[in-house]
């Protein structure tokens, strides 16, 4: 990994697949639509925020 770049994978295309409970997926979709963004963006931001708060 390059020293000057933090918080990035060596392969920026790395992905994981998760199954969400249907009610949660619907909430994410509604939030994304309301904020004119993509569900992927919502999930990335939510997970990042959660993990940052964990320390």
Buried (B, 14 or more C-beta within 10 A) or exposed (E): EEEEEEEEEEEEEEEEEEEEEEEEEEEBEEBBEEEEEEBEEBBEEEEEEEEEEEE
